[in-house]
């Protein structure tokens, strides 16, 4: 029976009195690009540190292709490559020298290390920059070097913590294309943490974390479809007073989120006219849109993502 690339089972962790993870359970299939989406403080980094064997969970379990990340840490590490949010490069060394030192940590040397280095540089499009000092590279190119380092020992699973942090849109697209090529050419499973809706929407599946809890998981399309219909945001002079009256009048949930009334409704364009007619003079504006992953977050938590 094939093991999950990453299996998280009832994972719970506390920092003193603060509950950072609350019985989180999900799994990642081999070959997937899987996103852990959530705001700052949602539990993404704590889960990342536990999965990468840097932190022992208070309770629960993480398995990497069947190997327990706590009890069989060496076996788990051998199957994964890790890219941390903070850079782990020596800017005074060249790209090739950074890779050489990384290879030594995994017992690689000689022709084997040279072949592996050439292969990973080609995979991330940096063959022509091998002799450049890291200090002269842009942020996006440095991030590619980080990915190349993590791939030297040919891991089956690549963990990335906020891989797009600090990068401009063009560099983010380049990194994403690199990850897609890795999956297509080598079957590498990719798990990344992110707070970017665009990045999460491009994943095969997503787990949404908030305050240490798993609030939803599935394909981006399925999560958005679970809301259904349209999302209306109503600006009113007294949103707190109007929301319950809208709910009672139309028998539909209407909640105040960041000062505006949020309504999920089929055929929202037709509903707008009935809404304005029912409460003349009380509504200043109505915005209509199709649901997004941010709407999924609001639906399950009652507040905006940011």
Number of C-alpha atoms within 10 A of each C-alpha: 3 8 15 17 25 24 21 19 16 15 21 21 23 15 10 7 6 9 14 21 26 20 16 21 17 16 16 23 17 19 19 19 23 25 28 26 30 28 18 15 13 21 26 28 20 22 24 21 15 18 28 25 20 13 15 18 21 12 15 16 22 29 22 26 22 16 20 18 25 19 14 14 17 13 15 23 18 15 17 24 23 22 24 19 16 10 13 14 19 14 15 13 16 19 28 22 18 22 27 20 15 20 22 12 10 12 9 17 15 9 9 10 20 15 12 21 26 17 16 24 24 13 20 22 16 19 16 9 16 18 13 16 17 23 15 12 15 12 18 22 20 20 26 25 29 23 26 28 27 24 27 23 22 17 17 21 29 25 22 23 20 20 23 24 16 12 16 11 10 10 18 18 15 15 20 17 12 17 20 17 15 20 19 12 9 13 15 24 25 27 24 24 26 24 21 16 15 11 17 25 18 15 20 15 22 25 25 26 24 23 18 25 19 21 17 15 17 15 18 22 13 12 21 20 15 12 20 15 16 17 22 23 20 23 18 19 13 13 19 15 11 19 21 17 13 19 14 11 12 13 10 13 15 23 23 20 15 10 15 21 23 25 22 23 19 13 12 18 15 10 13 17 10 11 16 15 11 14 13 9 10 15 18 11 11 16 13 15 13 15 20 20 23 16 21 22 23 15 19 13 13 15 15 14 18 8
